[in-house]
Amino acid sequence: MKQSVKLVAGNWKMNGLGASLGEAEALKQALTEQAAGCRVALCPPATLIERMARVLAGGAVELGGQDCHAEASGAFTGSVSAEMLTDAGANLVILGHSERRTGFGETDADVAAKTEAALAAGLEPIICIGETLAEREAGQAIEIVSHQIAGSLPLSLSGKAFAVAYEPVWAIGTGLTPTLEQIEEVHAAVRAAMVARLGEGGRTAPILYGGSVKPSNAAEILAVAEVGGALVGGASLKAADFLGIIRAA
Ligand SMILES: O=C(COP(=O)(O)O)[C@@H](O)CO
């Protein structure tokens, strides 16, 4: 199966004040001295995107948002539109992260609508899916992620640049990871669901793995069939740790 170049994206979540720009600068410098061999992106809080774009200008590190509103503008206090992310300097956006699905009640339909908005603004969406521990223990992991793919991926994604991130909710920030066999099984099912949903358009977009990825486990995870990159949380906050994962890719 044709695979696109791997994408390693760091999700800073609600971490990283201005002082963290130094980490972005260190990452840019390291990837200037030695090319990554994969795509590398940082997704800081929205308030940092514009400043980080200045720091990263001319380098290989791409920039993403962590969410966007489905509407282009309007009375949506506290929200940021996809076009605002583009305007600030982002070319990617994470959508449907489990912390937004559980913490903000986002549904698959919401994620699909946000994806449409992201595409309209010229952003490359990274659409997150993943089962809870209870769902895995009930033997429902494949069913859950397949259902999330069917509901969260609008048909307009076909032919567009995008990625899916499989992030088991129970592996996020816990230090726990699925076995390599479990990752392979779910990624194969996610690919099948993407093709069922988008036809040929679902065949080549990378499927990232996310959840407790660190330098010590990145190489084996990234070598699993159909793992097209990684979405990294805690280990992306320090350039040295993130570089360890990038080198594994
Ligand atoms: O949530 C994620 C994983 O976080 P970790 O701290 O790497 O477990 C993923 O979205 C990257 O933020």
The ligand as a Tripos MOL2 file, in Angstrom:
@<TRIPOS>MOLECULE
LIG
   12    11     1     0     0
SMALL
NO_CHARGES

@<TRIPOS>ATOM
      1 O1         -3.1280   13.4830   23.7070 O.2       1 LIG1
      2 C1         -2.1910   13.0570   23.1100 C.2       1 LIG1
      3 C2         -1.1870   12.1780   23.7060 C.3       1 LIG1
      4 O2         -0.6170   12.7960   24.8340 O.3       1 LIG1
      5 P1          0.6330   12.1100   25.5350 P.3       1 LIG1
      6 O3          1.0650   13.0910   26.5820 O.co2     1 LIG1
      7 O4          1.6630   11.9060   24.4620 O.co2     1 LIG1
      8 O5          0.1650   10.8110   26.0850 O.co2     1 LIG1
      9 C3         -1.9650   13.4610   21.7050 C.3       1 LIG1
     10 O6         -3.0310   14.2150   21.2300 O.3       1 LIG1
     11 C4         -0.8350   14.3120   21.6030 C.3       1 LIG1
     12 O7         -1.1470   15.4600   22.3120 O.3       1 LIG1
@<TRIPOS>BOND
     1     1     2 2
     2     2     3 1
     3     2     9 1
     4     3     4 1
     5     4     5 1
     6     5     6 2
     7     5     7 1
     8     5     8 1
     9     9    10 1
    10     9    11 1
    11    11    12 1
@<TRIPOS>SUBSTRUCTURE
     1 LIG1         1 GROUP 0 **** ****
